[in-house]
């Protein structure tokens, strides 16, 4: 194994999720676009001293994959290190085989973020590169974060739903005594915006929309001016009467209470992964219907004395139906990540 930390980098939120600094650069590149139906992939090239030389990402289907674009615009030496968020493709399709193109360069050291579960690749590139004297290492969990739907894409057409919530220490999600709508700290907020960038859509309910007036966009400092723009979904429930849709033309309002019809609308818009940032009602609906594959709970260390509590369904359903796979301290916040049992 050879996992190095880049010498120069940003205030790296992904370190909290156990990404090395070098892989974080590749991962942030991946999040700059959404090449649906292809997965998000980023790549970064470093010299022998782990100084960044170049970086790239897959922009859209039909254009160069991240590795190919990086090869074309870089002077690659045999002492360099390349970090790629997903195993390079083995097959030739609309793009040439990335694994075979890498062999045409002088690269000798490659770090990969997860094996590609696509049966056309699925470890073949790793073996191919190793058999041709390339040092290959794997940094697990990178593609799982960037493309949460990916491992299931060949098994089902169902949407991968990720739940996210910010809570006070006593489980309130709104403070009646304050105009400040954020309960969690800046690290939690930055990680939330990275989560948004991994998804095709961000969904909230009617009450969250009316109370918080959310922008539902990506506002991470490393993703400024990116082309990755998830759909903004408002699950309104009833027919809209007291709000002008024209003033919110970039939002999609769903005017029914049926979870099945909501899902049909999301599928028709090409959604593979949806981040649900709803309040009490929406999370209860998704939890009781066993829709979440993952859940991110950001909790502050202070109590809110006068506020809206998340309620017993959430507090009982999450520990009953989910495994708490990790707890991460974010200064004065705690991030608990759950997956479905």
C-alpha positions in Angstrom: 0.0 0.0 0.0 1.2 3.5 -0.7 -1.1 6.3 0.3 0.5 9.7 0.5 -0.8 13.1 1.6 -0.4 16.0 -0.7 1.9 18.8 0.6 -0.4 21.7 -0.3 -4.2 21.5 -0.1 -7.4 23.1 1.1 -9.2 23.0 4.4 -10.2 19.5 3.7 -13.6 18.4 4.9 -13.1 15.0 3.3 -10.4 14.1 5.8 -13.2 13.6 8.3 -14.4 10.8 6.0 -10.9 9.3 5.9 -10.0 10.5 2.4 -6.3 11.2 2.0 -5.6 14.7 0.8 -4.5 13.5 -2.6 -7.6 11.5 -3.2 -9.7 14.4 -1.9 -8.4 16.5 -4.8 -9.5 13.8 -7.3 -12.9 13.4 -5.5 -13.6 17.1 -5.5 -12.8 17.1 -9.2 -15.4 14.3 -9.7 -18.0 16.4 -7.9 -17.7 19.3 -10.4 -20.0 17.7 -12.9 -22.7 15.1 -13.1 -22.2 13.0 -16.3 -25.4 11.1 -15.8 -25.9 8.3 -16.8 -22.2 7.8 -16.3 -20.7 7.9 -12.7 -18.8 10.9 -11.4 -15.1 10.3 -11.8 -12.1 12.5 -11.0 -8.4 12.1 -11.4 -5.3 14.0 -10.1 -1.6 13.7 -10.9 1.2 14.4 -8.4 5.0 14.5 -8.8 7.4 12.4 -6.7 7.1 15.0 -3.9 3.3 14.9 -3.9 2.9 18.3 -5.4 -0.1 18.6 -7.6 0.7 18.7 -11.3 -2.8 18.5 -12.9 -6.3 17.3 -12.3 -9.4 16.4 -14.4 -12.9 15.0 -14.2 -15.4 13.3 -16.5 -17.6 16.2 -17.8 -20.4 14.3 -19.6 -21.2 11.1 -21.6 -19.4 11.1 -24.9 -16.5 13.2 -23.7 -13.1 12.0 -22.5 -13.1 10.1 -19.2 -11.1 11.8 -16.4 -8.0 9.6 -17.0 -7.9 10.3 -20.7 -8.3 14.0 -20.3 -5.6 14.0 -17.6 -3.3 12.1 -20.0 -3.9 14.5 -22.8 -3.1 17.6 -20.9 -0.2 16.4 -18.7 3.5 15.5 -18.9 3.5 12.2 -17.1 6.7 10.9 -15.7 7.5 7.5 -14.2 8.0 9.0 -10.7 4.5 10.5 -10.7 1.5 9.3 -8.8 -2.0 9.3 -10.3 -5.1 9.2 -8.1 -8.4 8.1 -9.7 -11.7 7.9 -7.8 -12.9 4.7 -9.6 -11.0 1.8 -11.3 -10.2 2.8 -14.9 -12.5 1.2 -17.4 -11.2 -1.9 -19.1 -13.6 -2.0 -22.1 -13.6 0.1 -25.2 -17.0 1.9 -25.6 -17.8 5.5 -26.5 -14.4 6.2 -24.9 -11.2 4.1 -25.3 -10.1 1.8 -22.5 -8.6 4.0 -19.8 -6.5 1.1 -18.5 -5.0 0.5 -21.9 -4.4 4.2 -22.5 -2.6 4.5 -19.1 -0.2 1.8 -20.2 0.9 4.1 -23.1 2.2 6.6 -20.6 5.1 6.5 -18.2 2.9 6.2 -15.1 4.0 3.5 -12.6 2.0 4.3 -9.5 -1.8 4.5 -9.4 -4.2 4.8 -6.4 -7.8 3.8 -7.2 -10.9 4.7 -5.1 -12.9 1.4 -5.3 -13.1 -1.4 -7.8 -15.6 -0.8 -10.6 -18.6 -3.1 -10.1 -19.5 -2.8 -13.9 -19.0 -6.4 -15.1 -17.1 -5.1 -18.1 -14.3 -3.9 -15.7 -14.8 -5.3 -12.2 -11.1 -5.8 -11.3 -9.9 -6.5 -14.8 -8.1 -3.2 -15.1 -6.4 -3.6 -11.8 -5.1 -7.0 -12.8 -4.2 -5.7 -16.3 -2.2 -2.8 -14.8 -0.5 -4.9 -12.2 0.5 -7.6 -14.8 2.2 -4.7 -16.7 4.3 -3.6 -13.8 2.1 -0.8 -12.5 1.9 -0.4 -8.8 -1.8 -0.2 -7.9 -3.3 0.6 -4.5 -7.0 1.0 -3.5 -8.4 3.6 -1.2 -11.7 2.0 -0.2 -15.0 3.9 -0.1 -14.3 6.8 -2.4 -16.7 5.8 -5.3 -19.2 4.6 -2.7 -19.4 8.2 -1.4 -19.3 9.9 -4.9 -21.8 7.6 -6.5 -24.0 6.0 -3.8 -26.3 4.4 -6.4 -23.5 2.7 -8.3 -23.2 -0.8 -6.7 -26.9 -1.3 -7.3 -27.1 0.1 -10.8 -26.9 -3.4 -12.4 -29.4 -4.9 -10.0 -32.3 -2.5 -9.8 -33.7 0.7 -11.3 -34.8 1.8 -7.8 -33.7 5.2 -6.6 -31.0 5.3 -3.9 -32.3 7.7 -1.2 -30.0 9.3 1.4 -31.4 11.0 4.4 -29.8 14.0 6.1 -30.7 16.0 9.1 -29.3 18.5 11.5 -30.3 18.3 15.2 -29.7 19.9 18.5 -28.4 17.7 21.3 -32.1 17.3 22.5 -33.3 16.4 19.0 -34.9 19.6 17.9 -34.7 20.6 14.3 -35.9 24.2 14.6 -35.3 27.0 17.2 -38.4 29.1 17.8 -36.3 31.6 19.8 -33.7 32.4 17.1 -33.7 33.7 13.5 -30.6 31.6 12.8 -31.8 28.6 10.8 -28.5 26.6 11.1 -28.2 24.3 14.1 -24.9 22.7 13.1 -21.5 24.1 12.6 -19.6 25.1 9.4 -17.9 21.7 9.0 -21.3 20.0 9.0 -22.6 22.5 6.5 -19.7 22.0 4.2 -20.1 18.2 4.3 -23.8 18.6 3.6 -22.9 20.5 0.4 -20.5 17.8 -0.6 -23.4 15.3 0.0 -25.6 17.4 -2.3 -22.9 17.2 -5.0 -23.1 13.4 -4.9 -26.8 13.3 -5.7 -29.0 14.0 -8.7 -31.6 15.8 -6.7 -32.2 17.4 -3.3 -35.7 17.0 -1.8 -37.4 18.8 1.0 -41.1 19.1 2.1 -43.5 22.0 2.1 -42.8 23.1 5.7 -39.1 23.1 5.2 -39.5 25.2 2.1 -41.8 27.7 3.8 -39.8 28.0 7.0 -36.2 27.9 5.8 -36.6 29.3 2.3 -33.7 26.9 1.2 -31.6 27.5 -1.9 -31.0 23.8 -2.3 -27.8 24.4 -4.3 -24.1 23.5 -3.8 -22.2 26.1 -1.9 -18.9 24.4 -1.0 -15.9 26.7 -1.4 -14.1 24.1 -3.6 -17.1 23.7 -6.0 -17.7 27.3 -7.0 -18.9 27.6 -10.6 -19.2 23.9 -11.0 -21.5 22.4 -13.6 -23.0 20.0 -11.1 -26.5 21.3 -10.4 -28.8 18.8 -8.6 -32.5 19.1 -9.2 -34.4 21.0 -6.5 -37.5 19.0 -5.5 -40.3 20.4 -3.2 -42.7 17.6 -2.1 -45.6 19.9 -1.5 -48.2 17.3 -1.0 -51.4 19.2 -1.7 -52.2 21.5 -4.6 -50.3 24.8 -4.5 -52.5 27.8 -4.0 -50.6 30.5 -2.1 -47.2 30.5 -3.8 -46.1 31.7 -7.3 -44.2 28.9 -9.1 -42.9 31.5 -11.5 -40.8 33.0 -8.7 -39.2 29.6 -8.1 -38.8 28.5 -11.7 -35.8 26.3 -10.9 -37.7 24.2 -8.4 -39.8 21.2 -9.2 -43.0 21.1 -7.1 -44.7 17.8 -6.5 -48.3 18.3 -5.7 -49.4 14.9 -4.4 -49.0 12.9 -1.2 -48.2 9.6 -2.9 -44.6 8.3 -2.4 -45.1 6.0 -5.4 -46.0 9.0 -7.7 -43.2 11.0 -6.2 -40.8 8.3 -7.2 -42.2 8.0 -10.7 -41.5 11.8 -11.1 -38.0 11.4 -9.9 -37.3 8.5 -12.2 -38.7 10.4 -15.1 -36.2 13.1 -14.4 -33.4 10.6 -14.5 -32.7 10.5 -10.8 -30.5 7.8 -9.4 -29.6 9.2 -6.0 -31.8 11.7 -4.1 -30.7 13.5 -0.9 -33.7 14.0 1.4 -33.2 17.0 3.7 -36.9 17.2 4.7 -38.2 17.9 8.2 -40.2 15.8 10.6 -43.0 14.7 8.2 -40.9 13.8 5.2 -38.3 11.8 7.2 -41.1 9.9 8.9 -42.6 9.1 5.5 -39.4 7.8 4.1 -38.4 5.9 7.3 -41.7 4.1 7.8 -41.6 3.0 4.1 -38.0 1.8 4.4 -36.7 4.0 1.6 -33.4 5.1 2.9 -30.1 3.3 2.0 -28.0 5.7 4.0 -28.7 8.3 6.7 -26.4 11.2 7.8 -27.3 12.7 11.2 -25.4 15.9 12.2 -25.9 16.7 15.9 -24.8 19.8 17.8 -23.7 19.7 21.4 -26.3 22.3 22.7 -30.0 22.0 23.6 -32.8 24.1 22.0 -35.3 24.8 24.7 -38.1 26.1 22.5 -38.3 24.3 19.2 -39.7 21.6 16.9 -38.7 18.1 18.0 -37.9 15.5 15.4 -40.4 13.1 17.1 -40.6 9.5 18.3 -40.9 7.9 14.9 -37.4 9.1 13.9 -35.9 8.4 17.3 -37.2 4.9 17.4 -37.0 3.9 13.7 -33.4 4.9 13.0 -31.7 2.7 15.7 -34.2 -0.1 15.0 -33.9 -0.3 11.2 -30.4 1.0 10.6 -26.8 0.1 11.6 -24.7 3.0 12.9 -21.6 2.3 10.9 -19.5 5.3 12.1 -19.5 8.2 14.4 -17.3 11.2 13.5 -16.4 14.2 15.7 -16.7 17.4 13.8 -15.4 19.8 16.6 -18.6 20.5 18.6 -20.8 18.4 16.3 -21.1 14.6 15.8 -21.8 13.0 12.5 -23.5 9.6 12.7 -23.7 7.6 9.5 -26.3 4.8 9.2 -26.9 2.2 6.6 -30.0 0.1 6.1 -29.9 -3.3 7.8 
